[in-house]
């Protein structure tokens, strides 16, 4: 059981005691602190509220809604939705902020509040720290019965999201329609089952859904990794052009090819960048834990590739700084500035279909054109007795003769490989990502790091 308050929101397991888990008291305190930030000196403010399909979603939503309303903040409810849909709805409604209730890839016992600003983007680190500080105080002012916030229901946010994607000039709507693709989608018992079908229907894509009951009782671990997608990997072989997997809030995207092989979250971003760089060459951005394949591809196309700390807000800031045409995170998070500055699985699907339709190639054929690397993703539990900062200092000293980057945890670059070690902002773990030309070499890098940690 855990409760983690970070600059991007609050996340925890449902049940247990306040301060140790995501309890009603914690939800109200954190929501009220966010409401205080959003309202500022305004007489009235508006917040868009949506949630994924988690079992606890309706309960958490009622607490958030009541807290905002009690502060005199108007709420636009989208109900069951996706993170990118709520991000876009904030802009569409010209709201002052937004909250999406989702714990992303975490198991069903978890839930979280992801907090957005008036641009539909994640709040800044400074704002997040302010909210954390206010959440510890009993200093929030609540409104009288004459000033309570009003509630408005938005039933069309997903449709508006899909419409905006289809209106992008480089989404090849007619070519996709004429290609008559057939796909199978793992909706992981959440809102992908609501958001993906309208997009595929509009593109004349024949589809079949797995785990489409939106009950939050996830059929498997919701992180779209190969070890969790056995049903999709097997089903994709049965006459489908590809399999599609998303996480519960539909901002991460992974594919399976027509032979049932995992295309890889890392190559989601690479394949999307391949298509966009072919349309308008430019710069790309990914976080430090993302594959070197994007860097190689971008340089080969005449652009510059930049890295950022892990986290959507950091990627977005770097993208704006270097005017990137595409960016994201190697966990399948595609960010397309032409649509909005947020990870978006729906636009990722449309871009991949456009790439396949324009080149008349399968996923497997597309991948043969990309620089090939193998990544290994591992983690260790961050035990209370481990001093994380001292651990980083120790490992930095151990690898002092290599290229070391301390921007976000510790990244060590070797000639044709790298390993990145960082403390998670959402779970009590240290993630260890490694990449090399072969899977065995990537695993070996990870094992060497873990061995050093064991003897720390």
N, C-alpha and C positions, 0 to 999 in steps of 0.2 A: 504494500500500500504506500502511496506517495502523493505529495503535493508539491508542485514545482511552479513558482512564480518567476517569470522571466520578463524581459523587456517586450516580448511579443504577445504576452497574455499569461493566463494561469491555466495549469493543466494538472489533473490528478485523478485518482481512482474514486469512484462513488462509494460512499459509506464510511463508517468509522467516525473518528473525532475531528473536530475543527482544528485546523492547523497541521494535521497529519494527512488529511484526505480532502477531496473536493466536496466539502459539506455545504449545505444551504447557507450557513453563516459566511463561509469564505466567498461563495458566489455573490451574495448581496454586498459584502464589503468591497470586493473587487469591481463589481459592476458600478457601484456608487462612486468609487474613486475614478473610474473611467468617465462616468457621466459628469463628474466635476470638471474633468479636463476638457471634455467636449463642449460643455455649456459655457465655461469661462465666465465672461461678463455679459453674455447674451441673455435676453429675457426668455427666449425660446430657442430650442435646438431640436434637431431631428436625427434619429439613428435608425439605420436599416438593420433588421434582425432576421437571421436565418439559421438553419440547423441541418446537420446530416441525419442519417437514419438511426442513430444510436438509441438503445433502449432507454437511456436516461434523458434523451433529448427534450421530450415534452416537459418533464419536470424542471430541468435546468432552464428551459425557455421561459416558463412561467415565473421563475424567480428573477430572471434578468428583466423580463418585461415589466413586472411589478416594481422593481427597483428604479428603472428608468422613468416609468410613469409617475412614481412618487416624487421624483426630482423635477417634475414638470417638463420632461423631455418627451416629445412626440416620437412614436415608434411606427415604422413601416415594417410590417411582418411579411416575409416571403414564405414562411413555413419551411417545409422540406425543400432544401436547395443545395447548392454547391458553393464552395469558397469563391471560385472565380465569378460565379453568378452574383453573389452578394457584393463582391468588389465592384462589379460593373453597375449594379443597382444603386449603389451609393452615388455614383456619378450621374446616373440617369435621373435620379430623384433630387439631385442637388442637395443631398443630405450633409450633415456635419460629421458623420462617421458611420461606422457599421460594426456589427458583431456577428461572427459566424461561430456557432456552437459545434465544435468538432475536435476530436483528438487525433485527427489525421490517420496515420497508420497504426496507432496504438490499439491494443485489444479492446474488446467490448466493455470491459470494466471501467475504462477511462472516458473522460470527457474534458472539454477545455473551452475557454473563451479566447478566440482570436480577435484582435482589436484593430480596427481600421480608422484611418483619418478621412478627411473630406475628399481626398483624391481617390478613395477606394484602395489605398495602399496601406501596408502595415505601419503602425505608428513608429516614431523614431525611438532610438535607445533612450534618449533623454526623457521623452514623454513616458516611456515604459517605466523608467526608474521613479518618475514622479508619481505614477499610479501606484506602484508598489509601496512607496512611502505613505501616500494618503490612505491606502487600504489598511494600514496599521493604526490609523487614528480614528477617533469618533468625532470627526469635525465636518461631516457632510450635512449640508442644509437641504431639508426636504420641503416640498411645497404643501400649501394648504389645499383643502378640497376644491377650492375655486381655481387652482392653478395646475391641476394634475395634467400630465401629458395625454395627448389623444392617440388613438390607435387607428392605423390604416392598414388594410390588407392588400398586398400586391400578389395577384395570382398569375401574372404574366412575365415574371422576371426571367424564367428559363427561356421562354419563347423569344423575349427581347435579346437575350444573350445569343441564341442560335441565329437569329435574324442578323445581328451585327457581324457574326462570323461569315455568314453567306454573302454579305455585302462587301467584304474585303475584295479588292480587285484581283488579287493573285490566288484566291481560292477558285480552282477550276471547276465550278459547279457543273457545267454541261459535260465536260470531259469525264468527270467522276460519274455522273448519271449514266453516261453512255458505256462506261466500263463495266457496269453491272457487277460490282464487287459483292462478295459474300463473306461476312465476318461473324465471329462468335465473340461475345462480350461477357466477361466476368464482372458482375455489378456489385459483388461482395455485400449483398443484402443492405445496400444503402442507396443514396440518391443518384448514383450513376444510372440506375434503372429508370429514373425520371428524366434525366438530362440527355443521355446519349441517344435514345430512340428518336426524339424529334430531329436531331441533327442527321442521323442516318436515313430517316424517312425523307427528309428534304433533299438528300443526295442520291436517292434511289438505290441505296445500299441494302441488300438483303441481309438480314441478321437473325441471330439466335441469342437469347440471353441465358446466362447461368446465374444462379443465386440472385434472382430478381425480386424476391419478396423483401420489401423494405421494412424489416423488423429489427434490425440492429443486432440480431443473433448471428454474427458472422460465421459463415460456413467453414472458414479457415482463418489463419492469421492474416489480417488485412493488409499487411505490407506486400506489394506486388513483386515479390522475389520468386525465382524459379522453384525453390523448395516449398512454396505455398500455393503454387499454381498447377498442381499435378492434373487436375480435371481439365483445365483449359489447355494444357500442353497436349493431352491425349485427344481432346475433342477437336482441336485445330487441324488435325491430320485428315479429318473426314470431309474433304471437299471444300474447305474454307480457304479464302485468300490470306486470311490472317486471324489471329486471336488478339483481343484487346483486354487489358486489365487496368483498372483504376483503383485508387484507394477510396475510403469512405466519403471523403469530401471532394473528390474528383479534381484534384490539382496535380496528382502524380499519374504518370502514364507509362505503361510497358506493353510491348508487343510480343507475339509469338508468330513465327512464320508458318507457311503452309505445310511444312513437314513436322510441325510440333516442336520446333527448336526455339528456345528463348532468345529473342532478338536482343534483349537487354535494355534496362532503363537508361544506361549510359548512351546507348546508340539511338534512343528516342530523340535526344537533343541534337545529336550529330546528324541524323537523317533529316530533321526539320531544318537545321542550319544549311545543310547541303542544298535543299530546295530554295531557301531564301537567298543564299549567296549567289545562286544562279540567276536570280531575278534582279537583285541590286547589291553588288559587292559592298562590303563594309566591315565593321568591327563586330566581334562577338565577345561575350562574357560568360564565364562559368565560375562556380566556386572552387576552392582549393581541393575539394574532394572529388572533382569531376575528371573524366578521362582526358588524357593528352590528345586523343583523337580529334577533338574539336579544335584544339590549338593547331595541329598539323594541317587539318582541312582548311582552316581560315587562312593560314599563311600561304598555302598552296593556291588559294583563290585571290591572293593579293591584299588581304586584310590583316588587321592586327587583332590578336587575342589577348584578353586581360582576365585576371582572376580576382576574386574577392573572398572575404570571409564567408563561412557557411551561414546560410540564412537568407531568406527572400529579400529582406530589406537591404542587406548588404549588396546582393547581386543587382538589385534595382538601382541603388545609388551609383554603383560603378557603371552600369549601363547608361545612365543619364550623363555621367561624367565624360564618357568616351563616345557617346552618341551611337551605341551599338544597335544594329538592325535586328539582332536576335540574341537571346541569352537564356540563362536558366541554371538549373542544377542537375547534376548527373543522376539524381534519383528519379528522373523522368519528369522534371518540372520544366515546362516550356513557357518562356515569357516573350511575348510578341508585342513590342511597343505600339505597333499600328492598331492594335485592339485595346490593350490596357497593360499596365505594369503589374502583372500578377501571374503566377503559375496557372496554367489553364490546360487541362487535358482535352477539353472539347476542341479548342483551336488546334491543338497538337494533332488530333485525329484528322481534322480537315486538311492540315498541311501535309501529313503523311500520305493521305489519299491523293492529294494533288500531285505529290512527287511521283507516286506510283503510276498515276494516270498519264502524266506528261511524258514520262520516260518509258511507259509501257513495260515496267519491270516489277517483279515481285519483291517482297521485303528481302528475301535471301539474295536476290541479284543486286539490290541496292547496296547491301552490306559489303559485297565483294569490292566495291569501289572506295571503301573507307579505310583509313589507317587502322590496323588491327592491334588492339591491346586486350589484355585480360585483367579483370579486376577481381580482387577478393575483399569481401566486406566482413569484418569481424568486430567483436566488442568484448570488453571485460566489465564486470560489475565494479563500480566505484565504491569499494568498501570504506567504511568510516575511518579506518586506520590509515588509509592512503592519503597522503598530502599531495594533491594534484600538482600544485605549483612546484613543489620540490621534485616530483617525478619528472616534470618537463625539464627542469634544470639538469637533472641527472642524465636524461636521454640526450639533451643538447650537448653535454660534455662528451658523451659516448660517441657521438657522430660529428664531432667538431671539424673533421676533415672533409665533410660533405657539404653540399649546399643546403643550408638550413633556413627555414622560413618560420618565424614566430608570430606571424600576423594573426593566426587563429589556431591556437594549440601549437602543434609542432609538425611541420612538413619537411621531410628529408628527400631531396632530389638526388638520384643517382644518374648514370649515363642514359639508360633506357628504361628507368623504372622510378617509382617513388612510393613513399609510405606517409600517411597522414594520420596523426593521433590527436584527437580533440575530445573535450568533455561535452556531452550532449546538453542542450538547453532544455530538453523536454523529457529526459529519462535519467535515472541515476546510474549512468554508464559512461564509459570512455569508448568511443568508436575508433576502430583501427581500420583504415582503408589502405589498400596497397594495389599497385598496378605494375604490370610488366608485360613482356611480349608473350609469355606463356602463363597459364593458370598455376602451374607448379611453382614457377619463380615468384609469382605474386603471393602465393600462400606461404612460401618460404620466408619472404620479407616480413609478413605478419607474425609468423612463428618466432622469428628472431627477436622482434620487438617484445612479444609476449614473454619470451624467455628472460629478457633483460628486466622487464617489469616484475617478474616472479622473484628475481634476485635483488630487487630494489630495497 
